[in-house]
Amino acid sequence: MNIEIRAFAPRQTRQDRPGPPSINRRTAAVELMAFGGLALILRIALDPLFWRFAGPVSLIATLACLAIYLHRRGEGWSSVGLAPLRGLKAKLLILPQAILVFAFFAAAVAAVLHGADALGWTFMKTVPQGVEDRWGDVQGSLPMLLLWLGIVWTAAAFGEEMFFRGFLITRTSALFRGVPLASAFAVLLPALLFGLGHFYYQGPRGLVMTTAIGIAFGAAFLLLKRNLWPLVLVYGVIDTINFIALYLGLEN
């Protein structure tokens, strides 16, 4: 009887196996320092070579190293939010979940803009020169538009959500497990790093805005039980619309 059961039992795949190994505080701290430091070092090293693409390239390289590390731990990207969408219901739920994420995004942007007016932050009304230098050649250039749309859906939508929300929030949650306001820390710290990651070409305006967006996305990530798919969809669609508008000259 035992032989027959073993012979006909379905073979387990990685997706069917039990959840990822538990992460203690020490491991979480080491991982945060190691991969956060790697992303920063690569970003600084690549900046003199091609500053426009240093961010995306350094992030993709970091994610490649992280993928190898997670595999060696017996984890996959599903452990940080990219779980397989099994069944039609799971796929159909992405749209209403994405609408919720967009509502969080819109509320964060509105709060920053109104708050900046109330505080007299005039720098929030000026587009930094770094933005013009980085994307100024997209207008009217189809090859440049397609290049940046490729970056949007790889390094930005998937890459940044996998790293800043999926990985950093998961590890920060483990680091502050049992601490009062642990969820708040788990959202705020990655959001601040997300903002700092955009400071180099967007300046203080980008730091404030992207930190606020990071808080909104992080809160939505936890609310949706650590599901990255709606965040990836919203991020990609918003950036796609922005780049198409830039290509058509509608942002002038």
C-alpha positions in Angstrom: 0.0 0.0 0.0 2.8 2.4 0.9 4.6 1.5 -2.4 1.5 2.3 -4.5 0.9 5.6 -2.8 4.5 6.7 -3.3 4.4 5.6 -6.9 1.3 7.5 -7.8 1.7 10.6 -5.6 2.3 13.8 -7.6 5.9 15.0 -7.5 6.3 18.1 -5.5 7.5 21.2 -7.4 9.1 24.2 -5.8 5.9 26.1 -6.0 4.0 23.3 -4.1 6.6 23.0 -1.3 6.1 24.5 2.2 6.9 28.2 2.6 10.4 29.7 2.7 12.7 29.1 5.7 12.0 31.4 8.6 14.1 34.5 8.8 15.5 35.6 12.1 16.5 39.1 12.9 20.2 38.5 12.4 19.7 37.0 9.0 17.4 39.8 8.0 19.9 42.4 9.1 22.7 40.8 7.2 20.6 40.4 4.0 19.5 44.0 4.2 23.0 45.3 4.6 24.4 43.0 2.0 22.0 43.6 -0.8 21.3 47.2 0.0 25.0 47.8 0.0 25.5 45.9 -3.2 22.8 48.0 -5.0 24.4 51.2 -3.7 28.0 50.2 -4.6 27.0 49.1 -8.1 25.0 52.3 -8.6 28.0 54.5 -7.6 30.4 52.4 -9.7 28.3 52.6 -12.8 27.4 56.2 -12.6 30.6 57.6 -14.3 30.1 55.1 -17.1 26.5 55.7 -18.1 24.6 57.7 -15.5 21.3 57.5 -17.3 21.1 53.7 -17.1 23.2 53.2 -13.9 20.1 52.8 -11.8 18.4 50.1 -13.9 21.5 48.2 -14.6 22.7 48.2 -11.0 19.2 47.1 -9.8 19.0 44.2 -12.3 22.5 43.1 -11.3 21.5 43.2 -7.7 18.4 41.2 -8.4 20.4 38.6 -10.3 22.6 38.1 -7.2 19.5 38.0 -5.0 17.9 35.4 -7.1 20.9 33.1 -6.8 20.9 33.7 -3.0 17.2 33.0 -2.6 17.5 29.8 -4.7 20.3 28.6 -2.4 18.0 29.3 0.6 15.3 27.2 -1.0 13.2 30.3 -1.7 11.9 31.8 -4.9 10.4 35.1 -5.9 7.0 33.8 -4.7 8.4 34.2 -1.1 8.6 38.0 -1.6 5.3 38.5 -3.4 5.4 37.1 -6.9 3.3 34.1 -6.1 1.8 32.1 -9.1 -1.7 33.3 -10.0 -3.4 29.9 -10.0 -6.9 29.8 -11.3 -9.1 32.4 -13.1 -10.3 34.0 -9.9 -6.8 34.9 -8.8 -6.1 36.5 -12.2 -9.4 38.4 -12.2 -8.7 39.8 -8.8 -5.6 41.7 -10.0 -7.7 44.4 -11.6 -9.7 45.5 -8.5 -6.5 45.1 -6.4 -4.7 47.4 -8.9 -7.5 50.0 -8.6 -6.9 49.9 -4.9 -3.2 50.4 -5.4 -3.8 53.3 -7.7 -6.1 54.9 -5.2 -3.3 54.7 -2.6 -0.9 56.2 -5.2 -3.2 59.1 -6.1 -3.8 59.9 -2.4 -0.1 60.0 -1.7 0.6 62.3 -4.7 -2.3 64.6 -3.7 -1.2 64.7 -0.1 2.4 65.7 -1.1 1.2 68.4 -3.5 -1.2 69.9 -1.1 1.2 69.6 1.8 4.0 71.3 -0.3 1.7 74.2 -1.0 0.8 74.5 2.7 4.4 74.4 3.7 5.6 76.7 1.0 7.9 74.2 -0.6 8.4 75.9 -3.9 11.0 73.3 -5.0 8.1 70.9 -5.5 6.8 73.0 -8.4 10.1 72.9 -10.4 11.1 69.9 -12.6 14.8 69.2 -11.7 17.3 69.6 -14.6 18.3 65.9 -14.1 14.9 64.8 -15.3 15.3 66.8 -18.5 18.8 65.5 -19.1 17.8 61.9 -18.6 14.6 61.8 -20.6 14.8 64.9 -22.8 15.5 62.9 -26.0 12.4 60.7 -25.7 10.2 63.3 -27.3 9.6 62.4 -30.9 12.0 59.5 -30.8 10.3 56.1 -31.2 13.5 54.1 -30.6 14.1 56.0 -27.3 10.5 55.5 -26.3 10.7 51.8 -26.8 14.0 51.6 -25.0 12.6 53.3 -21.9 9.3 51.3 -22.0 11.5 48.2 -21.9 13.2 49.6 -18.9 9.9 50.5 -17.3 8.5 47.0 -17.4 11.8 45.3 -16.4 13.9 47.4 -14.0 11.2 49.7 -12.8 7.8 47.9 -12.6 9.1 44.4 -11.8 12.6 45.2 -10.6 11.8 48.0 -8.2 8.7 46.4 -6.8 10.6 43.1 -6.3 13.4 44.8 -4.5 12.0 47.8 -2.6 8.6 46.3 -1.7 9.0 42.5 -2.0 12.5 41.9 -0.6 13.1 45.0 1.6 9.7 45.0 3.3 9.8 41.2 3.9 13.2 41.5 5.5 12.5 44.7 7.4 9.3 43.0 8.8 11.5 40.1 10.0 14.0 42.6 11.5 11.4 44.4 13.5 9.2 41.4 14.3 7.7 41.9 17.8 8.6 45.5 18.0 5.8 48.1 18.4 4.8 49.7 15.1 6.8 47.0 13.2 4.6 47.3 10.1 5.1 51.0 10.0 8.9 50.6 10.1 8.7 47.9 7.5 6.9 50.4 5.2 8.8 53.6 6.0 12.4 52.4 5.8 12.2 50.8 2.3 10.1 53.9 1.2 12.9 56.2 2.3 15.5 54.1 0.5 13.2 54.2 -2.6 13.1 58.0 -2.4 16.9 58.2 -2.0 17.3 56.0 -5.0 15.6 58.7 -7.1 17.4 61.7 -5.5 20.5 61.5 -7.7 18.6 62.8 -10.8 15.3 64.1 -9.4 16.7 66.1 -6.4 14.6 67.0 -3.3 11.4 67.0 -5.3 11.9 63.4 -6.4 13.0 62.4 -2.9 9.8 63.6 -1.3 7.5 62.4 -4.0 8.9 58.9 -4.5 9.2 58.4 -0.7 5.5 59.2 -0.4 4.7 56.8 -3.3 6.9 54.2 -1.7 4.8 54.5 1.5 1.6 54.1 -0.5 2.8 51.1 -2.4 4.3 49.5 0.8 1.0 49.9 2.7 -0.9 48.4 -0.2 1.6 45.6 -0.4 0.9 44.6 3.2 -2.8 45.2 2.9 -3.0 42.8 -0.1 -1.1 40.2 1.9 2.2 40.7 0.2 1.0 40.4 -3.4 3.2 42.3 -5.8 1.3 41.7 -9.0 -1.2 44.7 -8.6 1.7 47.0 -7.7 3.7 45.9 -10.8 0.7 46.5 -13.0 0.0 50.0 -11.6 3.7 51.0 -11.7 4.1 49.8 -15.3 0.9 51.4 -16.6 1.6 54.8 -14.9 5.1 55.0 -16.2 4.0 53.8 -19.7 1.4 56.6 -19.9 4.0 59.2 -18.7 6.5 58.1 -21.3 4.0 58.1 -24.1 2.9 61.6 -23.1 6.5 62.7 -23.1 7.1 61.2 -26.5 4.0 63.0 -27.9 5.1 66.3 -26.3 2.1 66.5 -24.0 4.0 67.2 -20.9 5.4 70.6 -22.1 
